[in-house]
Each structure stands twice: as C-alpha cells, then as structure tokens.
Amino acid sequence: MSHEPNHAFDPRRSNLLIRAATARDLEWVHALLEGDGLPANDLDAVRPGFLLACAGTKIAGAGALERYGEAALLRSLVVAAAWRGRGLGHRLARSLERQARAAGVRTLVLLTETAQEFFARLDYQLIAREQAPAAVRSSSEFRSLCPASAICMAKSLR
Ligand SMILES: CC(C)(COP(=O)(O)OP(=O)(O)OC[C@H]1O[C@@H](n2cnc3c(N)ncnc32)[C@H](O)[C@@H]1OP(=O)(O)O)[C@@H](O)C(=O)NCCC(=O)NCCS
C-alpha cells in the first residue's frame, strides 16, 4: 500500500473507492496525519470511524467521525499532498456527512488551522469554541491536541 498517485488518475473516470478503514489501514492513516502535522496520538484510545479514499491499492486520503450523542467531531480529514486539488477532500467530507446523517448526527463540529476556506465552501460556519456542544468540547482534540488558535466550525445536518 502506498500514498503515491498514479499520474493518469482522473477522479471522474477512476474507480476511486470511499470505504471504511480496517485495523490494517491504521498504520497508513497515522502516517498520513503525522505527515501533515495533524493529531494522531489519541487515535488508539478514541478509535474514531475512518473513511478512506482509495485508488486501487493506494490510500489517497482519510477522514473520521468521532461521535458525541447528537453531535460528532469531523476530524483528521487529510489528502496526501500529491493527490490534492482533485476533489478527493470534498468527496471524503461529503461521504462523512452522509454517514453522520444516516447515523442520526445533527451537528458536525471541526477544528482546523489551515482549511477554513475549504470547509466554508462546504457550508461550515465559524463558531466560537464555547459554542460547540459540551460533549464535543470534552474530546481530546478540543482539550489538548489542537492549539487554541485552531478555528472552530460547525454545520447543522438537519
Ligand atoms: C484540506 C484538504 C483535505 C483538501 O483536500 P483536497 O483533496 O485538496 O480538496 P479538494 O480537491 O476537494 O478541494 C476542493 C477545493 O478546495 C480548495 N482547497 C483545498 N484545500 C484548501 C485549503 N486548505 N484552503 C482553502 N481552499 C482549499 C481547492 O483548491 C479546491 O478548489 P477548486 O474547487 O476551486 O479547485 C487537504 O488540503 C489537506 O489534506 N490538507 C492538510 C490537512 C488539513 O488541513 N485538514 C483539515 C483539518 S481536519
């Protein structure tokens, strides 16, 4: 398994697959996240549900949901650098939203230092951290992993 793209890759034509990660994928997911400086220290303890974007045997991106009652933290959305700008980030985010909606989640919350514009285009609104549901604020990502400077955004799935 590798993160490197096939240079002929075209997301409109390829058989890009969005699928749930298995335990065997997690080493690759950790490497992707750590490569981008995103928190991965808590993954073994928290075990959020990951979706992967895969092209054949290559893992091109990942993203996860961490459930807190009617809310969920959308976290660890990452596309390997060589695969960016091809719509994978949007596809992963939309797939996570569909999965959350189907599971009865009403609000998605996220923290980001670098991708505010990306999420704004997906209709996430800027909120103060204190406005996030209390259960989400108790998550390790909120409490200790993301710097206080990270921007908080939310989206209602209703
Ligand atoms: C954010 C990220 C997941 C986007 O993945 P991607 O596959 O490149 O996204 P897409 O190709 O679906 O991008 C869709 C659009 O958003 C834009 N975009 C992508 N990342 C962006 C960013 N960080 N800021 C602003 N716009 C961004 C793209 O230019 C593209 O615009 P276009 O449609 O006009 O061409 C990717 O840049 C990444 O992994 N970043 C590092 C990790 C990170 O910051 N994750 C978010 C914290 S949870």
The ligand as an SDF file (V2000), in Angstrom:
LIG
                    3D

 48 50  0  0  0  0  0  0  0  0999 V2000
   -7.9940   20.2880    3.2300 C   0  0  0  0  0  0  0  0  0  0  0  0
   -7.7140   19.0850    2.3060 C   0  0  0  0  0  0  0  0  0  0  0  0
   -8.2570   17.8220    2.9620 C   0  0  0  0  0  0  0  0  0  0  0  0
   -8.4150   19.3230    0.9730 C   0  0  0  0  0  0  0  0  0  0  0  0
   -8.2130   18.1730    0.1510 O   0  0  0  0  0  0  0  0  0  0  0  0
   -8.2580   18.2590   -1.4560 P   0  0  0  0  0  0  0  0  0  0  0  0
   -8.4470   16.8800   -1.9670 O   0  0  0  0  0  0  0  0  0  0  0  0
   -7.1220   19.0490   -1.9660 O   0  0  0  0  0  0  0  0  0  0  0  0
   -9.5890   19.0970   -1.6520 O   0  0  0  0  0  0  0  0  0  0  0  0
  -10.4350   19.2190   -2.9910 P   0  0  0  0  0  0  0  0  0  0  0  0
   -9.6330   18.8570   -4.1840 O   0  0  0  0  0  0  0  0  0  0  0  0
  -11.7180   18.5210   -2.7720 O   0  0  0  0  0  0  0  0  0  0  0  0
  -10.5910   20.7880   -2.9490 O   0  0  0  0  0  0  0  0  0  0  0  0
  -11.7240   21.3970   -3.3060 C   0  0  0  0  0  0  0  0  0  0  0  0
  -11.4430   22.8930   -3.3690 C   0  0  0  0  0  0  0  0  0  0  0  0
  -10.9850   23.4080   -2.1060 O   0  0  0  0  0  0  0  0  0  0  0  0
   -9.7500   24.0970   -2.2860 C   0  0  0  0  0  0  0  0  0  0  0  0
   -8.9230   23.8420   -1.1130 N   0  0  0  0  0  0  0  0  0  0  0  0
   -8.3450   22.6770   -0.8050 C   0  0  0  0  0  0  0  0  0  0  0  0
   -7.6610   22.8200    0.3660 N   0  0  0  0  0  0  0  0  0  0  0  0
   -7.8430   24.0960    0.7690 C   0  0  0  0  0  0  0  0  0  0  0  0
   -7.3820   24.8500    1.8850 C   0  0  0  0  0  0  0  0  0  0  0  0
   -6.5940   24.3240    2.8210 N   0  0  0  0  0  0  0  0  0  0  0  0
   -7.7770   26.1400    1.9960 N   0  0  0  0  0  0  0  0  0  0  0  0
   -8.5620   26.6820    1.0350 C   0  0  0  0  0  0  0  0  0  0  0  0
   -9.0210   26.0240   -0.0490 N   0  0  0  0  0  0  0  0  0  0  0  0
   -8.6530   24.7460   -0.1840 C   0  0  0  0  0  0  0  0  0  0  0  0
   -9.1430   23.5210   -3.5310 C   0  0  0  0  0  0  0  0  0  0  0  0
   -8.2800   24.4550   -4.1510 O   0  0  0  0  0  0  0  0  0  0  0  0
  -10.3730   23.2510   -4.3840 C   0  0  0  0  0  0  0  0  0  0  0  0
  -10.7910   24.4310   -5.0140 O   0  0  0  0  0  0  0  0  0  0  0  0
  -11.3760   24.3910   -6.5090 P   0  0  0  0  0  0  0  0  0  0  0  0
  -12.5980   23.5160   -6.4540 O   0  0  0  0  0  0  0  0  0  0  0  0
  -11.6710   25.8220   -6.8010 O   0  0  0  0  0  0  0  0  0  0  0  0
  -10.2890   23.8220   -7.3360 O   0  0  0  0  0  0  0  0  0  0  0  0
   -6.1960   18.9550    2.0050 C   0  0  0  0  0  0  0  0  0  0  0  0
   -5.7210   20.1890    1.5340 O   0  0  0  0  0  0  0  0  0  0  0  0
   -5.3660   18.5260    3.2080 C   0  0  0  0  0  0  0  0  0  0  0  0
   -5.2030   17.3370    3.4420 O   0  0  0  0  0  0  0  0  0  0  0  0
   -4.8200   19.4950    3.9800 N   0  0  0  0  0  0  0  0  0  0  0  0
   -3.9720   19.2050    5.1350 C   0  0  0  0  0  0  0  0  0  0  0  0
   -4.7590   18.6420    6.2840 C   0  0  0  0  0  0  0  0  0  0  0  0
   -5.8320   19.5900    6.7800 C   0  0  0  0  0  0  0  0  0  0  0  0
   -5.6150   20.7970    6.9140 O   0  0  0  0  0  0  0  0  0  0  0  0
   -7.0150   19.0130    7.0910 N   0  0  0  0  0  0  0  0  0  0  0  0
   -8.1370   19.7640    7.6380 C   0  0  0  0  0  0  0  0  0  0  0  0
   -8.1760   19.7140    9.1340 C   0  0  0  0  0  0  0  0  0  0  0  0
   -9.3370   18.4950    9.7100 S   0  0  0  0  0  0  0  0  0  0  0  0
  1  2  1  0
  2  3  1  0
  2  4  1  0
  2 36  1  0
  4  5  1  0
  5  6  1  0
  6  7  2  0
  6  8  1  0
  6  9  1  0
  9 10  1  0
 10 11  2  0
 10 12  1  0
 10 13  1  0
 13 14  1  0
 14 15  1  0
 15 16  1  0
 15 30  1  0
 16 17  1  0
 17 18  1  0
 17 28  1  0
 18 19  1  0
 18 27  1  0
 19 20  2  0
 20 21  1  0
 21 22  1  0
 21 27  2  0
 22 23  1  0
 22 24  2  0
 24 25  1  0
 25 26  2  0
 26 27  1  0
 28 29  1  0
 28 30  1  0
 30 31  1  0
 31 32  1  0
 32 33  2  0
 32 34  1  0
 32 35  1  0
 36 37  1  0
 36 38  1  0
 38 39  2  0
 38 40  1  0
 40 41  1  0
 41 42  1  0
 42 43  1  0
 43 44  2  0
 43 45  1  0
 45 46  1  0
 46 47  1  0
 47 48  1  0
M  END
$$$$
